[in-house]
Amino acid sequence: MVSSNADTPRARAFGAQLREVRKERGLTTRKLAELIGRNDSHISRWENGRLIPSPEDTATVLAVLGVSGADRELLLELARDALDPNWIAPGVDRQLAALTEYERTAKRMTNVEPLIIPGLLQTYDYARHIMSAFGNPRGEAEQRATLRVGRQHVLTDSPPTNLVAIIGEYALRYSVCPDDVMLAQLEHLLRNSELDSVEIRIVPLATPTPAMLNGSWALLEFDRAKPVVHHEHFRSSATITEGKSVEKYQASVGTLLEVAMSPDESRKLIAEVIEREERVT
C-alpha cells in the first residue's frame, strides 16, 4: 500500500503538489481520506513526503481530485520513481515544488554561491536581470523572478528557516546587472544581514577553495529528516539525499566557514562595495 522508505526529492515533490491540488479543490485531509477510503494520516504523510502511495492509491486520489493530462502523468511519474534517493532533471521547474517544500521545512540552509547573490536574498530586479542573462525570454524571466522572490518568506516566517549564505566576493563586485540594480541589491543584502535568521559570510577573491570553484549548491538540514543537497545549474537541477555524498558537502561547509570572513567583516565589505557603487552611479 505504501512504502516507509520515502522522504526523497520526488516524494517531497509529489506531496507538495498533491497538497496544492487538494487545497485548490477546497478539501481537508480528512475529507479527501473519506473520499478514497483511507485514514487522514495517510494523506498527511503522503503530502509531507514520508510515505509513498501505491500505484492504485495514486490513481484513485488523482481521479477523485480530477487531475488529468500532463499534470496527472507528472504526478504518476513522481510517485513511481519516488524511492530514488537522488533526482537529476532538465530545467529547474520540475524540482521547484520539492525545493520550495525543503526551504519551508528546513531548520537550517547553507547556500554556497561563488558568482551571484543567493536566490533567497535577491531583489526582484536583480533576479529578473539574472534570469534574462541566462537566456530566458522577458516574460519568463519576470515570472521566474516573481517566484524566486515569493519564496523568501521562509526567512521571516515563525519559526524561520535559518540561512547561512556563503558568497564569493566576485558576486559583490561583478554583475551582469545595471549599476543601479546592483546597488539596490547590495543595499538589500546588507539589510538582510541584520535578520536574526540570516548569516552572510563572504569568501575573499584571494582565497578560492575547491568547494567554491565547483559552483553553486545548497545544503538543507532538518529537525527530523535527513539532509538534502540541491544544485541549480544553467539548464538543469539536481537534488541529492544519498548519505555519503551529502556528508562530503557537509564537510565542505566547514572548510568554507574557516576561510570566509566573519559576519561583521562581511557586512563591512558589503558596505564598502555599496559606497564604491554610489560613487559611480
N, C-alpha and C positions, 0 to 999 in steps of 0.2 A: 504493500500500500504506500509506504513512504520509506525514505532512507534516512538513517541518522547521521550519515557521513556527509552532511551538507556544509553550509557556511562557506561556499565557494563563490567566485565572482559571478558566475552565471546564475547560481541560486539566489544571490542577492539581487541581481538584475531582474530575474523573474518575479521575485517577491515585491520589489519596488513597483514594477509595472502592474502587477496584479492588484496591489493596494490602490494605485491610482485609478484603475478602471472601476474597482469596487466602489470607491468614493464618488466617482463620476455618475455611477448608477444610483447613488443615494442609499446604499446598503450598508448595514453594520456587519461586523464579522459574524455575529450571532445569526442574523437574518440569512446571510449567504450560506452559513453552515446548515441551517434548516432546509434551504432550497436544494442542497446537494446531498443531504443525509449524512453530514459529518458533524463532529464536535467543533465548536468555535475555536478551541485551542489548535486544531489542525490549521485553520485559516490563519491564525496569528503566527504560527511557526512557519507556514509557507511564506507569509509576507515578510518575515524578518530573515528569511534565507536559512533557517536552522533545519528545516525539513524539506524534502523534495516530493511533490505529489507523484503518484503513479501515472503512467500514460492515460489510464482510464479516468482517474480523478482530474487530470489536467484537461482532458477533452470535455468532461462534464462541467467543470467550473467555467470554462471558456464559452460553452454553449449557453449556460444559464446567464452569463454576463453579456451575451450577444457579441462576442469578439469574433470577427471574421476576417477573411482576406489575408493581407500581408501581416497584419498585427497578430492574427491567430498563428500563422506559420512561424513568426519570430518567437512567440511565447512557447510554442511546442518545441522548437529547436533549443531554446534555453533550458527547458525542463529536461529534455532528452540528454543534453550534454552537461548537465549541472554537476556531475561528480568530478569533472576535470578540475584539478586544483589551480590551473593557470588558464589564462584566456588571452589570446592574441587575435586581433581583428583589424581589418582595413578600416580606415576612418576612425573617428572618435565618438560619433553619435551612438553607436551600438552599445558602448560601455558607459554612456553618460548616466543612465539610471543607477547602475551599480556604484559608480564613483560618487554620485550625489548622496546615495544611501550610506556609503562608507564615511563621507565627510560629516554627515548628520549625526552618526552614531559613534564616531571616533572620540576617544578621550584625548589623544594627542596625535598631531600630524606634523611630520617633518618634511618640508618641501625644499628640495635642492634645485636651484635654478642658476646655472652659470651665466646665462646671456640675457635673460629678460626678468621682469618683476613677476613673482608668483601670481597665479590667477586669482587667488582669494584676496590679494592686495591690489589688484589692478583697478584703475578708474575705467569708466565706460569708454571714454575717448581713446585711452591707451590701448584697451583691449580691441577696439574696433580697428585701429591702425595696425596692430599686430596681426589680426585676422586677415586684413587686406594684404599685408606684406607676405603672408603665407599663401596668397593666390586665391582667396575666397572672393566671389563677387560682392559688390557693395551690400546688397540686401541680405545675403547670407552672413557677411561679416557683422552687420548690425544685429542680426538675430543671435549669433553666437556670443557677441559681446553682452547682449542683454541677459542671456542665460548664465554667462560666467559671473556677471555682477550679482545676479539673483541668488547665486549660491553662497554669497559672502555673509549671509545672516548667521551662519553657524558660528562665527566668531563673537557674536553678541547675544546669541540665544542663552537661555538659562536651563541647564549649565552650558557653557560654550565649549566648542572644540578648541583645544589649546594648540596654537600653531607656532612651530619653530621654523622660521624662514631663513635658510642658508643661501645667501645670494652672492653671486660673483660681482666684484667691483665693476666689471665690464658693463653689467646691466644698468648701473647708475650713470655711467659716463658716455655710453654709446647707445643710440637708439635709432630705429627707422621712423620714429615719430617726429612731427614738427616740434620746434623748441618749446612753444607754449604748452603743448600737450604733455611733453616730458616734464616740464616744470611743475605742472599741476599734479602729475603722477608722483613726483618726488615729494611734494608737499603732503599728498595723501599718504604716502608711505611713512613719512615722519609722524603724522598724526596717529596712524595705526600702531606705530611702535610704542605708543603710550598706553595702549589697551592692556589690561591685565592678562588677556588670553593670547597676546602676540609677543613673540620674542624674535627680533631680527638680528641676524649675525652675518656680517659681510666678510667674505673671503677676499683678501687683497690680491690685486693682479700679480704682485711679486711672489705669491706663494701658491701656485697652482698645484692641485693634487689629482691623482687618477680618478678619485670619486667625483670631482668636478668636471674633469675632461670627458667623462663618459656620458655627459648630457644631463637632462633634467629628469627627476623622478621624485616620487613622494612615498614616504613610509607612514602608514596609518596604523595606530595601535589602539586597542580597545580594552575595556574592563573585563569582559567575559567572552572574548573571541580572539582567534589567532590573528597576528598582524598581517598586513597586506602591503604589497608594493605596487604602485601604479606608475606606468610610463605613458606619456602622451607625446607622440612624435609628430612629424610633419604631416603624414597621411595615414598613420596607424596608431593604435594604442594597445597596451598590454597590461594585464593585471596578474600578479604572481602571489601565490599563497604557499607554495611548497617550502617546507620548513628550512632546509639547508640554504636555499637561495636567499630567503628573507634574512637569515642570520648574517649573511655577508653584507647586506645593506645596513643592517643594524650596526655592524662593526664600522662601516664606512661613516655613519653618522658620528660616532665617537671620534674618528680621525679628523673629520671636518670641523667639529667643535673645538678641537685642540688648536687648529691653525686659524680659525676665524676670529675676528675681532669680538670683543665683548659687546653686549647690548649698548652700553654707554658709548663705547668707541664707535660703534656702528651708527648710532644716532648723530654723533658729532660729524662723521664723514658725510652722511646724507645731508646734514645742514650745510656743510662746506660746498658740496656739489650744487645745492639749491642756490647758495649765494653766487656761485660762478654762473649758473644759468640765468639768474636775474640780471647779471651784468650784460649778458649777450642778447636778452630778449627785449 
